[in-house]
Amino acid sequence: MDRRSFVQNVGSAVAWSAVSRAPSWANTSVAKIMAVAAHPGDGLFTMGATLAQQIQRGGAGALLSLSLGEKGAPKNIPVQQYGEMQRVATQRATHLIGADAFF
């Protein structure tokens, strides 16, 4: 298992653990959750479903990306352009599930 797979698996486990261990009274109240990830794609792939589920239940959700993943830019796309592409894609995806995106 490489580092990225490990981080994605741990992120999913932490998010799921927090939801599954919620006290019984938490199911009746509206809660807010925030997914924190190093890169926009990581947060959406690992915790997007949990955010969407929380929002569907009447709660609120947000995704905080600590970077735009610029170091992963392909050689044929300028770094700034790639970062902006990542930002736009993340904003669109979070809008679809009803969450807020922060960078």
C-alpha positions in Angstrom: 0.0 0.0 0.0 1.5 3.3 -1.0 1.3 6.5 1.0 -1.7 8.0 -0.9 -3.8 4.8 -0.6 -2.9 4.7 3.1 -4.1 8.3 3.6 -7.3 7.8 1.7 -8.1 4.6 3.7 -7.3 6.3 7.0 -9.4 9.4 6.0 -12.4 7.2 5.2 -12.0 5.2 8.3 -11.8 8.3 10.5 -14.9 9.9 8.9 -16.9 6.6 9.1 -15.8 6.0 12.7 -17.0 9.5 13.7 -20.3 8.9 12.1 -20.9 5.4 13.3 -19.9 6.2 16.9 -22.2 9.1 17.2 -24.5 8.9 20.2 -28.1 7.9 19.5 -29.3 11.5 20.2 -27.1 12.7 17.3 -29.4 11.0 14.8 -32.2 13.4 15.7 -30.2 16.6 15.6 -28.8 18.4 12.6 -25.0 18.2 12.7 -22.2 19.9 10.7 -19.1 18.0 9.6 -16.0 19.1 7.8 -13.7 16.9 5.7 -10.0 18.0 5.7 -7.7 16.7 3.0 -4.3 17.6 1.6 -5.7 17.8 -2.0 -9.2 18.4 -3.4 -9.6 15.0 -5.0 -8.5 13.2 -1.9 -11.3 14.8 0.2 -14.0 14.1 -2.4 -13.0 10.5 -3.1 -12.5 9.5 0.6 -15.1 11.6 2.4 -17.5 12.9 -0.3 -20.1 10.2 0.3 -20.1 10.9 4.0 -20.6 14.6 3.4 -23.4 13.9 0.9 -25.1 11.6 3.4 -24.9 14.1 6.2 -26.4 16.8 4.0 -29.1 14.5 2.8 -30.1 14.0 6.4 -30.5 17.7 6.9 -27.1 18.6 8.2 -24.3 20.6 6.7 -21.0 19.7 5.3 -17.8 21.4 4.1 -14.6 20.3 2.4 -11.3 21.9 3.4 -8.4 21.3 0.9 -5.0 22.3 2.3 -3.6 22.7 -1.2 -4.8 22.6 -4.8 -2.5 19.7 -5.7 -0.2 21.8 -7.9 2.8 19.5 -7.5 0.8 16.8 -9.4 0.3 19.0 -12.4 1.0 17.3 -15.8 4.1 18.7 -17.6 1.9 20.0 -20.4 -0.3 22.2 -18.1 1.1 25.2 -16.3 1.0 24.8 -12.5 -1.2 27.9 -11.9 -3.7 26.7 -14.6 -3.8 23.2 -13.1 -4.4 24.6 -9.6 -7.3 26.7 -10.9 -8.7 23.6 -12.7 -8.6 21.7 -9.5 -10.3 24.5 -7.6 -13.2 24.8 -10.2 -13.7 21.0 -10.3 -13.9 20.8 -6.5 -16.3 23.7 -6.3 -18.6 22.1 -8.9 -18.5 18.7 -7.1 -19.2 20.1 -3.7 -22.0 22.2 -5.1 -23.5 19.0 -6.5 -23.7 17.4 -3.1 -24.6 20.6 -1.3 -21.4 21.1 0.6 -19.1 24.2 0.9 -15.5 24.2 -0.4 -12.7 26.0 1.3 -9.1 26.3 0.1 
